[in-house]
Amino acid sequence: MKNVLVIYYSQSGQLKEIADQISLPFVEDANVNVTYYNIQTKKNFPFPWDNDSFFDVFPETFKQIPTEIVPPSNEILQTKFDLVLLHFQVWYLSPSIPINSFLKSEYAKTILNNVPIITISGSRNMWAFAQEKVKVLLKDVNAHLVGNIALTDRNINLISVITIVDWMFHGKKRKVYGFLPLPGVSNQEIKDSSKFGEIILPFLKQENYNNLQQKLVDNGAVEFRWFLLSMDKKANKMFTIWSNLILKNPAKRKTLLKVFKGYLFAAIWVLSPIVHLIELILYPILYFSISKKKKYFQGIS
Ligand SMILES: Cc1cc2nc3c(=O)[nH]c(=O)nc-3n(C[C@H](O)[C@H](O)[C@H](O)COP(=O)(O)O)c2cc1C
């Protein structure tokens, strides 16, 4: 009998749907015992979001400052799991506060110590450097990363900005203006993600995960867009400056968050199309370096 722990946090339910689909082949297998762990924080985050709360979580999210979480059950704490599937969402290019708080907790040290782990993100599309931050946290608790699945909204970047913001502020996936595509990971992709569970299952049984990541990538598990990686990197630099500035000036927090909102708006709608154009022009020159980066970000090293 193999024990699998499925960890998730989800505001809209999207990541829970993904977790259910990926773990489906395990649930249907009589030799696998699946336990679900829904991370809960003592302080609640609103969903749908309002303007102030959405921007107010920026500095703490980006600086990866943890908040208190509700302890997992004794059953979870006392079981030695053979595999953990960690589902996380990206907030401000970083693991969301609930996920970061769990990974930095004593509970994670107990549950994840010396356990193979597969990370599964469900984000808008900028997940790459958040995954790098998760890798560091996993190393800190001695978990062994054996696979990664990064599910995203595959629509054009600026369209997904409009549709995801609408979803976050209204709480429902809907067609903005009646014709824009639905936000988030597509229903079809969520439904099809049980194929990843099927791919993982034999690796779990043989307790050897060599070559798992390549198989996942071959089946479309990790979307890579060079332009997004480049924006992610640049935005991380800018977010470091903004988060430091806001946290060092608590008396001016509200005002600075308003200015940050303006900056973010300009970065998305003015800077990002310019960067995109430059990246397109540079693409042939940078081809080999981009291929190298693609290999790295689709891998797990
Ligand atoms: C405060 C906040 C910040 C977010 N920042 C990012 C981001 O930097 N990159 C990204 O790809 N998605 C971002 N998202 C989208 C989330 O990763 C995720 O797709 C969405 O919140 C749905 O997740 P859920 O399962 O918790 O409902 C953000 C969402 C929220 C609420």
Ligand as a Chemical Component Dictionary entry (heavy atoms), coordinates in Angstrom:
data_LIG
# 
_chem_comp.id                   LIG 
_chem_comp.type                 NON-POLYMER 
_chem_comp.pdbx_formal_charge   0 
_chem_comp.three_letter_code    LIG 
# 
loop_
_chem_comp_atom.comp_id 
_chem_comp_atom.atom_id 
_chem_comp_atom.alt_atom_id 
_chem_comp_atom.type_symbol 
_chem_comp_atom.charge 
_chem_comp_atom.model_Cartn_x 
_chem_comp_atom.model_Cartn_y 
_chem_comp_atom.model_Cartn_z 
_chem_comp_atom.pdbx_ordinal 
LIG C1  C1  C 0 -3.135 38.515 -5.010  1  
LIG C2  C2  C 0 -2.929 37.681 -6.245  2  
LIG C3  C3  C 0 -1.765 37.808 -6.979  3  
LIG C4  C4  C 0 -1.548 37.007 -8.109  4  
LIG N1  N1  N 0 -0.357 37.114 -8.769  5  
LIG C5  C5  C 0 -0.080 36.257 -9.792  6  
LIG C6  C6  C 0 1.202  36.273 -10.415 7  
LIG O1  O1  O 0 2.125  37.016 -10.024 8  
LIG N2  N2  N 0 1.426  35.413 -11.450 9  
LIG C7  C7  C 0 0.456  34.568 -11.911 10 
LIG O2  O2  O 0 0.705  33.837 -12.868 11 
LIG N3  N3  N 0 -0.774 34.502 -11.318 12 
LIG C8  C8  C 0 -1.054 35.325 -10.262 13 
LIG N4  N4  N 0 -2.294 35.265 -9.635  14 
LIG C9  C9  C 0 -3.282 34.233 -10.069 15 
LIG C10 C10 C 0 -3.157 32.992 -9.159  16 
LIG O3  O3  O 0 -1.902 32.358 -9.336  17 
LIG C11 C11 C 0 -4.233 31.912 -9.367  18 
LIG O4  O4  O 0 -4.249 31.485 -10.682 19 
LIG C12 C12 C 0 -5.614 32.376 -9.021  20 
LIG O5  O5  O 0 -5.570 33.125 -7.833  21 
LIG C13 C13 C 0 -6.591 31.200 -8.851  22 
LIG O6  O6  O 0 -6.151 30.359 -7.792  23 
LIG P1  P1  P 0 -7.123 29.659 -6.749  24 
LIG O7  O7  O 0 -7.073 28.177 -7.045  25 
LIG O8  O8  O 0 -6.600 29.969 -5.365  26 
LIG O9  O9  O 0 -8.504 30.216 -6.940  27 
LIG C14 C14 C 0 -2.544 36.082 -8.526  28 
LIG C15 C15 C 0 -3.741 35.976 -7.798  29 
LIG C16 C16 C 0 -3.929 36.743 -6.667  30 
LIG C17 C17 C 0 -5.193 36.585 -5.875  31 
# 
loop_
_chem_comp_bond.comp_id 
_chem_comp_bond.atom_id_1 
_chem_comp_bond.atom_id_2 
_chem_comp_bond.value_order 
_chem_comp_bond.pdbx_ordinal 
LIG C1  C2  SING 1  
LIG C2  C3  SING 2  
LIG C2  C16 DOUB 3  
LIG C3  C4  DOUB 4  
LIG C4  N1  SING 5  
LIG C4  C14 SING 6  
LIG N1  C5  DOUB 7  
LIG C5  C6  SING 8  
LIG C5  C8  SING 9  
LIG C6  O1  DOUB 10 
LIG C6  N2  SING 11 
LIG N2  C7  SING 12 
LIG C7  O2  DOUB 13 
LIG C7  N3  SING 14 
LIG N3  C8  DOUB 15 
LIG C8  N4  SING 16 
LIG N4  C9  SING 17 
LIG N4  C14 SING 18 
LIG C9  C10 SING 19 
LIG C10 O3  SING 20 
LIG C10 C11 SING 21 
LIG C11 O4  SING 22 
LIG C11 C12 SING 23 
LIG C12 O5  SING 24 
LIG C12 C13 SING 25 
LIG C13 O6  SING 26 
LIG O6  P1  SING 27 
LIG P1  O7  DOUB 28 
LIG P1  O8  SING 29 
LIG P1  O9  SING 30 
LIG C14 C15 DOUB 31 
LIG C15 C16 SING 32 
LIG C16 C17 SING 33 
# 
